[in-house]
């Protein structure tokens, strides 16, 4: 579940920060609402197609901006973060992905879908 950091009533130990500065942060910068879909689709390419942030940004017209700090998150660090969250989910924890976008379309939707797929692969 993706929740907005400004709308949740209280912080929970099950909260997982997915904003920039975390391993899940989207390195693609949205310069306005009209870029929301491009930024989220680009993040999907980073996770699912193993594109670099620069590659995903450059595939858009006009090219998207890339956050320099978020660019430093390695694929290995991101995969370790996925493994950690998956471990918590397997232990029965109800994870909440926390971002500033929800309930609008958000890169958290891509993260949540991947975590659900990972769970199904293990459970099935």
Backbone as XML, in Angstrom:
<?xml version="1.0"?>
<chain id="A" units="angstrom">
  <residue number="1" name="UNK">
    <atom name="N" x="0.837" y="-1.171" z="0.000"/>
    <atom name="CA" x="0.000" y="0.000" z="0.000"/>
    <atom name="C" x="0.890" y="1.244" z="0.000"/>
  </residue>
  <residue number="2" name="UNK">
    <atom name="N" x="0.571" y="2.197" z="-0.857"/>
    <atom name="CA" x="1.319" y="3.450" z="-0.937"/>
    <atom name="C" x="0.501" y="4.532" z="-0.230"/>
  </residue>
  <residue number="3" name="UNK">
    <atom name="N" x="1.129" y="5.212" z="0.724"/>
    <atom name="CA" x="0.440" y="6.272" z="1.462"/>
    <atom name="C" x="1.205" y="7.583" z="1.321"/>
  </residue>
  <residue number="4" name="UNK">
    <atom name="N" x="0.466" y="8.669" z="1.434"/>
    <atom name="CA" x="1.055" y="10.000" z="1.351"/>
    <atom name="C" x="1.601" y="10.389" z="2.720"/>
  </residue>
  <residue number="5" name="UNK">
    <atom name="N" x="2.826" y="10.855" z="2.750"/>
    <atom name="CA" x="3.464" y="11.205" z="4.025"/>
    <atom name="C" x="2.733" y="12.343" z="4.726"/>
  </residue>
  <residue number="6" name="UNK">
    <atom name="N" x="1.987" y="13.138" z="3.981"/>
    <atom name="CA" x="1.269" y="14.262" z="4.571"/>
    <atom name="C" x="-0.120" y="13.872" z="5.068"/>
  </residue>
  <residue number="7" name="UNK">
    <atom name="N" x="-0.628" y="12.705" z="4.665"/>
    <atom name="CA" x="-1.995" y="12.308" z="4.995"/>
    <atom name="C" x="-2.095" y="11.230" z="6.053"/>
  </residue>
  <residue number="8" name="UNK">
    <atom name="N" x="-1.023" y="10.564" z="6.382"/>
    <atom name="CA" x="-1.128" y="9.485" z="7.370"/>
    <atom name="C" x="-1.287" y="10.075" z="8.763"/>
  </residue>
  <residue number="9" name="UNK">
    <atom name="N" x="-2.040" y="9.396" z="9.560"/>
    <atom name="CA" x="-2.360" y="9.909" z="10.902"/>
    <atom name="C" x="-1.167" y="9.828" z="11.838"/>
  </residue>
  <residue number="10" name="UNK">
    <atom name="N" x="-0.470" y="8.732" z="11.816"/>
    <atom name="CA" x="0.715" y="8.606" z="12.663"/>
    <atom name="C" x="1.710" y="7.680" z="11.992"/>
  </residue>
  <residue number="11" name="UNK">
    <atom name="N" x="2.949" y="7.881" z="12.347"/>
    <atom name="CA" x="4.023" y="7.061" z="11.797"/>
    <atom name="C" x="3.910" y="5.648" z="12.352"/>
  </residue>
  <residue number="12" name="UNK">
    <atom name="N" x="4.229" y="4.677" z="11.505"/>
    <atom name="CA" x="4.164" y="3.277" z="11.886"/>
    <atom name="C" x="5.522" y="2.626" z="11.663"/>
  </residue>
  <residue number="13" name="UNK">
    <atom name="N" x="5.883" y="1.646" z="12.493"/>
    <atom name="CA" x="7.129" y="0.909" z="12.251"/>
    <atom name="C" x="7.110" y="0.176" z="10.911"/>
  </residue>
  <residue number="14" name="UNK">
    <atom name="N" x="5.927" y="0.001" z="10.330"/>
    <atom name="CA" x="5.796" y="-0.679" z="9.050"/>
    <atom name="C" x="5.980" y="0.260" z="7.864"/>
  </residue>
  <residue number="15" name="UNK">
    <atom name="N" x="6.214" y="1.550" z="8.138"/>
    <atom name="CA" x="6.430" y="2.517" z="7.065"/>
    <atom name="C" x="7.789" y="2.296" z="6.411"/>
  </residue>
  <residue number="16" name="UNK">
    <atom name="N" x="7.802" y="2.355" z="5.084"/>
    <atom name="CA" x="9.041" y="2.269" z="4.317"/>
    <atom name="C" x="9.112" y="3.528" z="3.454"/>
  </residue>
  <residue number="17" name="UNK">
    <atom name="N" x="10.104" y="4.350" z="3.719"/>
    <atom name="CA" x="10.294" y="5.590" z="2.960"/>
    <atom name="C" x="10.757" y="5.243" z="1.552"/>
  </residue>
  <residue number="18" name="UNK">
    <atom name="N" x="10.043" y="5.767" z="0.556"/>
    <atom name="CA" x="10.426" y="5.500" z="-0.837"/>
    <atom name="C" x="10.776" y="6.794" z="-1.569"/>
  </residue>
  <residue number="19" name="UNK">
    <atom name="N" x="11.007" y="7.856" z="-0.825"/>
    <atom name="CA" x="11.350" y="9.138" z="-1.433"/>
    <atom name="C" x="12.840" y="9.191" z="-1.765"/>
  </residue>
  <residue number="20" name="UNK">
    <atom name="N" x="13.220" y="10.222" z="-2.505"/>
    <atom name="CA" x="14.648" y="10.408" z="-2.776"/>
    <atom name="C" x="15.388" y="10.475" z="-1.449"/>
  </residue>
  <residue number="21" name="UNK">
    <atom name="N" x="16.572" y="9.933" z="-1.460"/>
    <atom name="CA" x="17.342" y="9.817" z="-0.227"/>
    <atom name="C" x="17.250" y="8.406" z="0.334"/>
  </residue>
  <residue number="22" name="UNK">
    <atom name="N" x="16.267" y="7.645" z="-0.150"/>
    <atom name="CA" x="16.143" y="6.236" z="0.224"/>
    <atom name="C" x="16.553" y="5.398" z="-0.988"/>
  </residue>
  <residue number="23" name="UNK">
    <atom name="N" x="16.839" y="4.121" z="-0.788"/>
    <atom name="CA" x="17.197" y="3.273" z="-1.926"/>
    <atom name="C" x="16.079" y="3.151" z="-2.964"/>
  </residue>
  <residue number="24" name="UNK">
    <atom name="N" x="14.840" y="3.435" z="-2.560"/>
    <atom name="CA" x="13.700" y="3.329" z="-3.466"/>
    <atom name="C" x="13.373" y="4.636" z="-4.179"/>
  </residue>
  <residue number="25" name="UNK">
    <atom name="N" x="14.073" y="5.711" z="-3.866"/>
    <atom name="CA" x="13.758" y="7.016" z="-4.440"/>
    <atom name="C" x="13.849" y="7.030" z="-5.960"/>
  </residue>
  <residue number="26" name="UNK">
    <atom name="N" x="12.951" y="7.776" z="-6.585"/>
    <atom name="CA" x="12.950" y="7.882" z="-8.041"/>
    <atom name="C" x="13.977" y="8.935" z="-8.456"/>
  </residue>
  <residue number="27" name="UNK">
    <atom name="N" x="14.993" y="8.551" z="-9.226"/>
    <atom name="CA" x="15.999" y="9.529" z="-9.648"/>
    <atom name="C" x="15.495" y="10.477" z="-10.735"/>
  </residue>
  <residue number="28" name="UNK">
    <atom name="N" x="14.333" y="10.178" z="-11.324"/>
    <atom name="CA" x="13.784" y="11.019" z="-12.380"/>
    <atom name="C" x="12.946" y="12.133" z="-11.758"/>
  </residue>
  <residue number="29" name="UNK">
    <atom name="N" x="13.204" y="13.356" z="-12.158"/>
    <atom name="CA" x="12.590" y="14.531" z="-11.544"/>
    <atom name="C" x="11.393" y="14.989" z="-12.374"/>
  </residue>
  <residue number="30" name="UNK">
    <atom name="N" x="10.276" y="15.184" z="-11.691"/>
    <atom name="CA" x="9.071" y="15.685" z="-12.337"/>
    <atom name="C" x="9.074" y="17.211" z="-12.244"/>
  </residue>
  <residue number="31" name="UNK">
    <atom name="N" x="9.094" y="17.861" z="-13.394"/>
    <atom name="CA" x="9.129" y="19.323" z="-13.423"/>
    <atom name="C" x="7.734" y="19.930" z="-13.504"/>
  </residue>
  <residue number="32" name="UNK">
    <atom name="N" x="6.731" y="19.096" z="-13.467"/>
    <atom name="CA" x="5.341" y="19.543" z="-13.521"/>
    <atom name="C" x="4.443" y="18.334" z="-13.703"/>
  </residue>
  <residue number="33" name="UNK">
    <atom name="N" x="3.157" y="18.506" z="-13.417"/>
    <atom name="CA" x="2.203" y="17.397" z="-13.492"/>
    <atom name="C" x="2.203" y="16.691" z="-14.839"/>
  </residue>
  <residue number="34" name="UNK">
    <atom name="N" x="2.455" y="17.425" z="-15.908"/>
    <atom name="CA" x="2.398" y="16.781" z="-17.221"/>
    <atom name="C" x="3.518" y="15.761" z="-17.413"/>
  </residue>
  <residue number="35" name="UNK">
    <atom name="N" x="4.515" y="15.751" z="-16.549"/>
    <atom name="CA" x="5.596" y="14.759" z="-16.639"/>
    <atom name="C" x="5.390" y="13.567" z="-15.703"/>
  </residue>
  <residue number="36" name="UNK">
    <atom name="N" x="4.293" y="13.552" z="-14.948"/>
    <atom name="CA" x="4.079" y="12.476" z="-13.967"/>
    <atom name="C" x="4.160" y="11.086" z="-14.616"/>
  </residue>
  <residue number="37" name="UNK">
    <atom name="N" x="3.419" y="10.867" z="-15.685"/>
    <atom name="CA" x="3.427" y="9.544" z="-16.318"/>
    <atom name="C" x="4.809" y="9.181" z="-16.843"/>
  </residue>
  <residue number="38" name="UNK">
    <atom name="N" x="5.501" y="10.124" z="-17.435"/>
    <atom name="CA" x="6.844" y="9.851" z="-17.962"/>
    <atom name="C" x="7.810" y="9.472" z="-16.846"/>
  </residue>
  <residue number="39" name="UNK">
    <atom name="N" x="7.716" y="10.147" z="-15.712"/>
    <atom name="CA" x="8.605" y="9.877" z="-14.573"/>
    <atom name="C" x="8.313" y="8.493" z="-13.979"/>
  </residue>
  <residue number="40" name="UNK">
    <atom name="N" x="7.029" y="8.163" z="-13.841"/>
    <atom name="CA" x="6.667" y="6.852" z="-13.284"/>
    <atom name="C" x="7.034" y="5.740" z="-14.275"/>
  </residue>
  <residue number="41" name="UNK">
    <atom name="N" x="6.747" y="5.952" z="-15.556"/>
    <atom name="CA" x="7.107" y="4.943" z="-16.560"/>
    <atom name="C" x="8.622" y="4.763" z="-16.644"/>
  </residue>
  <residue number="42" name="UNK">
    <atom name="N" x="9.359" y="5.855" z="-16.500"/>
    <atom name="CA" x="10.817" y="5.773" z="-16.496"/>
    <atom name="C" x="11.341" y="4.981" z="-15.312"/>
  </residue>
  <residue number="43" name="UNK">
    <atom name="N" x="10.704" y="5.162" z="-14.158"/>
    <atom name="CA" x="11.111" y="4.396" z="-12.972"/>
    <atom name="C" x="10.870" y="2.898" z="-13.206"/>
  </residue>
  <residue number="44" name="UNK">
    <atom name="N" x="9.750" y="2.573" z="-13.861"/>
    <atom name="CA" x="9.468" y="1.174" z="-14.180"/>
    <atom name="C" x="10.589" y="0.598" z="-15.046"/>
  </residue>
  <residue number="45" name="UNK">
    <atom name="N" x="11.071" y="1.384" z="-16.007"/>
    <atom name="CA" x="12.174" y="0.932" z="-16.856"/>
    <atom name="C" x="13.437" y="0.693" z="-16.033"/>
  </residue>
  <residue number="46" name="UNK">
    <atom name="N" x="13.681" y="1.549" z="-15.058"/>
    <atom name="CA" x="14.857" y="1.394" z="-14.193"/>
    <atom name="C" x="14.761" y="0.085" z="-13.417"/>
  </residue>
  <residue number="47" name="UNK">
    <atom name="N" x="13.572" y="-0.205" z="-12.861"/>
    <atom name="CA" x="13.414" y="-1.423" z="-12.068"/>
    <atom name="C" x="13.283" y="-2.685" z="-12.919"/>
  </residue>
  <residue number="48" name="UNK">
    <atom name="N" x="12.433" y="-2.630" z="-13.927"/>
    <atom name="CA" x="12.087" y="-3.844" z="-14.658"/>
    <atom name="C" x="13.011" y="-4.136" z="-15.837"/>
  </residue>
  <residue number="49" name="UNK">
    <atom name="N" x="13.504" y="-3.096" z="-16.478"/>
    <atom name="CA" x="14.340" y="-3.298" z="-17.665"/>
    <atom name="C" x="15.814" y="-3.025" z="-17.383"/>
  </residue>
  <residue number="50" name="UNK">
    <atom name="N" x="16.101" y="-2.691" z="-16.120"/>
    <atom name="CA" x="17.466" y="-2.413" z="-15.675"/>
    <atom name="C" x="18.120" y="-1.255" z="-16.429"/>
  </residue>
  <residue number="51" name="UNK">
    <atom name="N" x="17.318" y="-0.289" z="-16.841"/>
    <atom name="CA" x="17.851" y="0.921" z="-17.480"/>
    <atom name="C" x="18.526" y="1.777" z="-16.412"/>
  </residue>
  <residue number="52" name="UNK">
    <atom name="N" x="19.514" y="2.538" z="-16.807"/>
    <atom name="CA" x="20.079" y="3.520" z="-15.885"/>
    <atom name="C" x="19.132" y="4.718" z="-15.851"/>
  </residue>
  <residue number="53" name="UNK">
    <atom name="N" x="19.291" y="5.558" z="-14.845"/>
    <atom name="CA" x="18.457" y="6.761" z="-14.758"/>
    <atom name="C" x="18.652" y="7.629" z="-15.995"/>
  </residue>
  <residue number="54" name="UNK">
    <atom name="N" x="19.886" y="7.757" z="-16.442"/>
    <atom name="CA" x="20.171" y="8.571" z="-17.636"/>
    <atom name="C" x="19.511" y="7.989" z="-18.882"/>
  </residue>
  <residue number="55" name="UNK">
    <atom name="N" x="19.533" y="6.660" z="-19.022"/>
    <atom name="CA" x="18.887" y="6.024" z="-20.170"/>
    <atom name="C" x="17.383" y="6.257" z="-20.146"/>
  </residue>
  <residue number="56" name="UNK">
    <atom name="N" x="16.767" y="6.027" z="-18.987"/>
    <atom name="CA" x="15.316" y="6.211" z="-18.874"/>
    <atom name="C" x="14.934" y="7.665" z="-19.117"/>
  </residue>
  <residue number="57" name="UNK">
    <atom name="N" x="15.722" y="8.592" z="-18.604"/>
    <atom name="CA" x="15.441" y="10.025" z="-18.791"/>
    <atom name="C" x="15.577" y="10.422" z="-20.249"/>
  </residue>
  <residue number="58" name="UNK">
    <atom name="N" x="16.585" y="9.895" z="-20.918"/>
    <atom name="CA" x="16.856" y="10.262" z="-22.298"/>
    <atom name="C" x="15.868" y="9.703" z="-23.302"/>
  </residue>
  <residue number="59" name="UNK">
    <atom name="N" x="15.106" y="8.699" z="-22.905"/>
    <atom name="CA" x="14.111" y="8.107" z="-23.802"/>
    <atom name="C" x="12.844" y="8.955" z="-23.898"/>
  </residue>
  <residue number="60" name="UNK">
    <atom name="N" x="12.761" y="10.009" z="-23.134"/>
    <atom name="CA" x="11.575" y="10.862" z="-23.127"/>
    <atom name="C" x="11.824" y="12.109" z="-23.957"/>
  </residue>
  <residue number="61" name="UNK">
    <atom name="N" x="10.748" y="12.683" z="-24.448"/>
    <atom name="CA" x="10.868" y="13.902" z="-25.237"/>
    <atom name="C" x="9.929" y="14.955" z="-24.660"/>
  </residue>
  <residue number="62" name="UNK">
    <atom name="N" x="10.461" y="16.003" z="-24.050"/>
    <atom name="CA" x="11.884" y="16.262" z="-23.864"/>
    <atom name="C" x="12.463" y="15.339" z="-22.791"/>
  </residue>
  <residue number="63" name="UNK">
    <atom name="N" x="13.784" y="15.179" z="-22.786"/>
    <atom name="CA" x="14.406" y="14.318" z="-21.769"/>
    <atom name="C" x="14.072" y="14.811" z="-20.361"/>
  </residue>
  <residue number="64" name="UNK">
    <atom name="N" x="13.917" y="13.862" z="-19.455"/>
    <atom name="CA" x="13.635" y="14.194" z="-18.055"/>
    <atom name="C" x="14.924" y="14.608" z="-17.345"/>
  </residue>
  <residue number="65" name="UNK">
    <atom name="N" x="14.758" y="15.339" z="-16.262"/>
    <atom name="CA" x="15.892" y="15.691" z="-15.415"/>
    <atom name="C" x="16.178" y="14.516" z="-14.482"/>
  </residue>
  <residue number="66" name="UNK">
    <atom name="N" x="17.436" y="14.372" z="-14.083"/>
    <atom name="CA" x="17.847" y="13.311" z="-13.163"/>
    <atom name="C" x="18.421" y="13.958" z="-11.917"/>
  </residue>
  <residue number="67" name="UNK">
    <atom name="N" x="17.919" y="13.535" z="-10.758"/>
    <atom name="CA" x="18.421" y="14.027" z="-9.478"/>
    <atom name="C" x="19.812" y="13.430" z="-9.245"/>
  </residue>
  <residue number="68" name="UNK">
    <atom name="N" x="20.790" y="14.297" z="-9.049"/>
    <atom name="CA" x="22.174" y="13.820" z="-8.908"/>
    <atom name="C" x="22.373" y="12.933" z="-7.687"/>
  </residue>
  <residue number="69" name="UNK">
    <atom name="N" x="21.752" y="13.266" z="-6.564"/>
    <atom name="CA" x="21.899" y="12.448" z="-5.362"/>
    <atom name="C" x="21.278" y="11.073" z="-5.527"/>
  </residue>
  <residue number="70" name="UNK">
    <atom name="N" x="20.105" y="11.026" z="-6.125"/>
    <atom name="CA" x="19.411" y="9.755" z="-6.321"/>
    <atom name="C" x="20.128" y="8.895" z="-7.356"/>
  </residue>
  <residue number="71" name="UNK">
    <atom name="N" x="20.849" y="9.521" z="-8.263"/>
    <atom name="CA" x="21.590" y="8.783" z="-9.285"/>
    <atom name="C" x="22.632" y="7.875" z="-8.636"/>
  </residue>
  <residue number="72" name="UNK">
    <atom name="N" x="23.079" y="8.234" z="-7.450"/>
    <atom name="CA" x="24.135" y="7.468" z="-6.774"/>
    <atom name="C" x="23.653" y="6.164" z="-6.156"/>
  </residue>
  <residue number="73" name="UNK">
    <atom name="N" x="22.333" y="5.954" z="-6.087"/>
    <atom name="CA" x="21.820" y="4.698" z="-5.542"/>
    <atom name="C" x="22.111" y="3.594" z="-6.556"/>
  </residue>
  <residue number="74" name="UNK">
    <atom name="N" x="22.872" y="2.628" z="-6.133"/>
    <atom name="CA" x="23.243" y="1.539" z="-7.040"/>
    <atom name="C" x="22.118" y="0.518" z="-7.152"/>
  </residue>
  <residue number="75" name="UNK">
    <atom name="N" x="22.135" y="-0.247" z="-8.210"/>
    <atom name="CA" x="21.164" y="-1.330" z="-8.399"/>
    <atom name="C" x="21.281" y="-2.323" z="-7.238"/>
  </residue>
  <residue number="76" name="UNK">
    <atom name="N" x="22.507" y="-2.587" z="-6.815"/>
    <atom name="CA" x="22.728" y="-3.526" z="-5.703"/>
    <atom name="C" x="22.077" y="-3.011" z="-4.420"/>
  </residue>
  <residue number="77" name="UNK">
    <atom name="N" x="22.239" y="-1.743" z="-4.130"/>
    <atom name="CA" x="21.632" y="-1.161" z="-2.917"/>
    <atom name="C" x="20.108" y="-1.231" z="-2.995"/>
  </residue>
  <residue number="78" name="UNK">
    <atom name="N" x="19.556" y="-0.962" z="-4.176"/>
    <atom name="CA" x="18.100" y="-1.026" z="-4.359"/>
    <atom name="C" x="17.613" y="-2.463" z="-4.175"/>
  </residue>
  <residue number="79" name="UNK">
    <atom name="N" x="18.341" y="-3.428" z="-4.756"/>
    <atom name="CA" x="17.931" y="-4.833" z="-4.627"/>
    <atom name="C" x="18.029" y="-5.311" z="-3.180"/>
  </residue>
  <residue number="80" name="UNK">
    <atom name="N" x="19.033" y="-4.853" z="-2.449"/>
    <atom name="CA" x="19.142" y="-5.181" z="-1.021"/>
    <atom name="C" x="17.945" y="-4.629" z="-0.256"/>
  </residue>
  <residue number="81" name="UNK">
    <atom name="N" x="17.508" y="-3.433" z="-0.613"/>
    <atom name="CA" x="16.345" y="-2.828" z="0.041"/>
    <atom name="C" x="15.082" y="-3.640" z="-0.267"/>
  </residue>
  <residue number="82" name="UNK">
    <atom name="N" x="14.932" y="-4.079" z="-1.515"/>
    <atom name="CA" x="13.789" y="-4.935" z="-1.856"/>
    <atom name="C" x="13.822" y="-6.214" z="-1.034"/>
  </residue>
  <residue number="83" name="UNK">
    <atom name="N" x="14.987" y="-6.825" z="-0.915"/>
    <atom name="CA" x="15.113" y="-8.071" z="-0.151"/>
    <atom name="C" x="14.736" y="-7.848" z="1.313"/>
  </residue>
  <residue number="84" name="UNK">
    <atom name="N" x="15.145" y="-6.716" z="1.865"/>
    <atom name="CA" x="14.808" y="-6.415" z="3.257"/>
    <atom name="C" x="13.316" y="-6.236" z="3.474"/>
  </residue>
  <residue number="85" name="UNK">
    <atom name="N" x="12.664" y="-5.525" z="2.565"/>
    <atom name="CA" x="11.216" y="-5.323" z="2.680"/>
    <atom name="C" x="10.486" y="-6.643" z="2.461"/>
  </residue>
  <residue number="86" name="UNK">
    <atom name="N" x="10.935" y="-7.425" z="1.499"/>
    <atom name="CA" x="10.312" y="-8.718" z="1.233"/>
    <atom name="C" x="10.411" y="-9.629" z="2.458"/>
  </residue>
  <residue number="87" name="UNK">
    <atom name="N" x="11.533" y="-9.612" z="3.114"/>
    <atom name="CA" x="11.713" y="-10.414" z="4.330"/>
    <atom name="C" x="10.700" y="-10.010" z="5.397"/>
  </residue>
  <residue number="88" name="UNK">
    <atom name="N" x="10.492" y="-8.719" z="5.550"/>
    <atom name="CA" x="9.504" y="-8.233" z="6.523"/>
    <atom name="C" x="8.093" y="-8.672" z="6.135"/>
  </residue>
  <residue number="89" name="UNK">
    <atom name="N" x="7.785" y="-8.620" z="4.840"/>
    <atom name="CA" x="6.467" y="-9.044" z="4.367"/>
    <atom name="C" x="6.254" y="-10.543" z="4.612"/>
  </residue>
  <residue number="90" name="UNK">
    <atom name="N" x="7.285" y="-11.331" z="4.377"/>
    <atom name="CA" x="7.189" y="-12.773" z="4.600"/>
    <atom name="C" x="6.984" y="-13.103" z="6.071"/>
  </residue>
  <residue number="91" name="UNK">
    <atom name="N" x="7.430" y="-12.211" z="6.937"/>
    <atom name="CA" x="7.234" y="-12.384" z="8.383"/>
    <atom name="C" x="5.843" y="-11.920" z="8.815"/>
  </residue>
  <residue number="92" name="UNK">
    <atom name="N" x="5.037" y="-11.453" z="7.841"/>
    <atom name="CA" x="3.664" y="-11.063" z="8.154"/>
    <atom name="C" x="3.439" y="-9.581" z="8.371"/>
  </residue>
  <residue number="93" name="UNK">
    <atom name="N" x="4.469" y="-8.784" z="8.200"/>
    <atom name="CA" x="4.316" y="-7.345" z="8.416"/>
    <atom name="C" x="3.539" y="-6.703" z="7.264"/>
  </residue>
  <residue number="94" name="UNK">
    <atom name="N" x="2.618" y="-5.825" z="7.588"/>
    <atom name="CA" x="1.828" y="-5.090" z="6.596"/>
    <atom name="C" x="2.574" y="-3.792" z="6.271"/>
  </residue>
  <residue number="95" name="UNK">
    <atom name="N" x="3.348" y="-3.806" z="5.227"/>
    <atom name="CA" x="4.214" y="-2.691" z="4.833"/>
    <atom name="C" x="3.395" y="-1.549" z="4.239"/>
  </residue>
  <residue number="96" name="UNK">
    <atom name="N" x="3.779" y="-0.319" z="4.576"/>
    <atom name="CA" x="3.211" y="0.875" z="3.949"/>
    <atom name="C" x="4.353" y="1.635" z="3.291"/>
  </residue>
  <residue number="97" name="UNK">
    <atom name="N" x="4.256" y="1.834" z="1.980"/>
    <atom name="CA" x="5.248" y="2.608" z="1.241"/>
    <atom name="C" x="4.865" y="4.076" z="1.360"/>
  </residue>
  <residue number="98" name="UNK">
    <atom name="N" x="5.795" y="4.911" z="1.808"/>
    <atom name="CA" x="5.492" y="6.310" z="2.103"/>
    <atom name="C" x="6.175" y="7.242" z="1.114"/>
  </residue>
  <residue number="99" name="UNK">
    <atom name="N" x="5.354" y="8.061" z="0.439"/>
    <atom name="CA" x="5.828" y="9.027" z="-0.546"/>
    <atom name="C" x="4.979" y="10.294" z="-0.427"/>
  </residue>
  <residue number="100" name="UNK">
    <atom name="N" x="5.324" y="11.311" z="-1.177"/>
    <atom name="CA" x="4.544" y="12.545" z="-1.160"/>
    <atom name="C" x="3.518" y="12.594" z="-2.284"/>
  </residue>
  <residue number="101" name="UNK">
    <atom name="N" x="3.529" y="11.632" z="-3.193"/>
    <atom name="CA" x="2.654" y="11.659" z="-4.376"/>
    <atom name="C" x="1.273" y="11.066" z="-4.144"/>
  </residue>
  <residue number="102" name="UNK">
    <atom name="N" x="1.228" y="9.953" z="-3.436"/>
    <atom name="CA" x="-0.029" y="9.213" z="-3.298"/>
    <atom name="C" x="-1.146" y="10.148" z="-2.829"/>
  </residue>
  <residue number="103" name="UNK">
    <atom name="N" x="-2.344" y="9.991" z="-3.300"/>
    <atom name="CA" x="-2.882" y="8.893" z="-4.099"/>
    <atom name="C" x="-2.736" y="9.083" z="-5.606"/>
  </residue>
  <residue number="104" name="UNK">
    <atom name="N" x="-2.049" y="10.127" z="-6.049"/>
    <atom name="CA" x="-1.782" y="10.275" z="-7.483"/>
    <atom name="C" x="-0.859" y="9.151" z="-7.930"/>
  </residue>
  <residue number="105" name="UNK">
    <atom name="N" x="-0.792" y="8.940" z="-9.235"/>
    <atom name="CA" x="0.112" y="7.921" z="-9.754"/>
    <atom name="C" x="1.516" y="8.220" z="-9.256"/>
  </residue>
  <residue number="106" name="UNK">
    <atom name="N" x="2.205" y="7.185" z="-8.812"/>
    <atom name="CA" x="3.470" y="7.363" z="-8.102"/>
    <atom name="C" x="4.392" y="6.195" z="-8.421"/>
  </residue>
  <residue number="107" name="UNK">
    <atom name="N" x="5.704" y="6.427" z="-8.318"/>
    <atom name="CA" x="6.640" y="5.322" z="-8.513"/>
    <atom name="C" x="6.434" y="4.248" z="-7.447"/>
  </residue>
  <residue number="108" name="UNK">
    <atom name="N" x="5.773" y="4.598" z="-6.349"/>
    <atom name="CA" x="5.439" y="3.619" z="-5.317"/>
    <atom name="C" x="4.518" y="2.526" z="-5.841"/>
  </residue>
  <residue number="109" name="UNK">
    <atom name="N" x="3.689" y="2.866" z="-6.825"/>
    <atom name="CA" x="2.823" y="1.853" z="-7.438"/>
    <atom name="C" x="3.666" y="0.789" z="-8.126"/>
  </residue>
  <residue number="110" name="UNK">
    <atom name="N" x="4.775" y="1.202" z="-8.736"/>
    <atom name="CA" x="5.681" y="0.272" z="-9.416"/>
    <atom name="C" x="6.387" y="-0.605" z="-8.382"/>
  </residue>
  <residue number="111" name="UNK">
    <atom name="N" x="6.807" y="0.008" z="-7.281"/>
    <atom name="CA" x="7.465" y="-0.738" z="-6.198"/>
    <atom name="C" x="6.500" y="-1.755" z="-5.599"/>
  </residue>
  <residue number="112" name="UNK">
    <atom name="N" x="5.279" y="-1.323" z="-5.305"/>
    <atom name="CA" x="4.275" y="-2.214" z="-4.710"/>
    <atom name="C" x="3.983" y="-3.396" z="-5.624"/>
  </residue>
  <residue number="113" name="UNK">
    <atom name="N" x="3.847" y="-3.143" z="-6.929"/>
    <atom name="CA" x="3.575" y="-4.226" z="-7.876"/>
    <atom name="C" x="4.729" y="-5.223" z="-7.899"/>
  </residue>
  <residue number="114" name="UNK">
    <atom name="N" x="5.947" y="-4.717" z="-7.851"/>
    <atom name="CA" x="7.107" y="-5.626" z="-7.862"/>
    <atom name="C" x="7.156" y="-6.459" z="-6.583"/>
  </residue>
  <residue number="115" name="UNK">
    <atom name="N" x="6.884" y="-5.839" z="-5.453"/>
    <atom name="CA" x="6.872" y="-6.582" z="-4.191"/>
    <atom name="C" x="5.787" y="-7.662" z="-4.196"/>
  </residue>
  <residue number="116" name="UNK">
    <atom name="N" x="4.618" y="-7.355" z="-4.763"/>
    <atom name="CA" x="3.557" y="-8.366" z="-4.860"/>
    <atom name="C" x="3.997" y="-9.534" z="-5.742"/>
  </residue>
  <residue number="117" name="UNK">
    <atom name="N" x="4.658" y="-9.224" z="-6.867"/>
    <atom name="CA" x="5.150" y="-10.293" z="-7.752"/>
    <atom name="C" x="6.186" y="-11.151" z="-7.032"/>
  </residue>
  <residue number="118" name="UNK">
    <atom name="N" x="7.086" y="-10.505" z="-6.302"/>
    <atom name="CA" x="8.118" y="-11.241" z="-5.578"/>
    <atom name="C" x="7.481" y="-12.171" z="-4.537"/>
  </residue>
  <residue number="119" name="UNK">
    <atom name="N" x="6.468" y="-11.677" z="-3.852"/>
    <atom name="CA" x="5.769" y="-12.502" z="-2.849"/>
    <atom name="C" x="5.115" y="-13.702" z="-3.520"/>
  </residue>
  <residue number="120" name="UNK">
    <atom name="N" x="4.429" y="-13.476" z="-4.644"/>
    <atom name="CA" x="3.752" y="-14.583" z="-5.344"/>
    <atom name="C" x="4.759" y="-15.645" z="-5.786"/>
  </residue>
  <residue number="121" name="UNK">
    <atom name="N" x="5.925" y="-15.207" z="-6.265"/>
    <atom name="CA" x="6.940" y="-16.160" z="-6.718"/>
    <atom name="C" x="7.407" y="-17.058" z="-5.569"/>
  </residue>
  <residue number="122" name="UNK">
    <atom name="N" x="7.470" y="-16.505" z="-4.379"/>
    <atom name="CA" x="7.922" y="-17.281" z="-3.222"/>
    <atom name="C" x="6.814" y="-18.157" z="-2.685"/>
  </residue>
  <residue number="123" name="UNK">
    <atom name="N" x="5.615" y="-17.618" z="-2.585"/>
    <atom name="CA" x="4.497" y="-18.307" z="-1.973"/>
    <atom name="C" x="3.933" y="-19.393" z="-2.878"/>
  </residue>
  <residue number="124" name="UNK">
    <atom name="N" x="3.906" y="-19.148" z="-4.173"/>
    <atom name="CA" x="3.315" y="-20.136" z="-5.115"/>
    <atom name="C" x="4.180" y="-21.333" z="-5.339"/>
  </residue>
</chain>
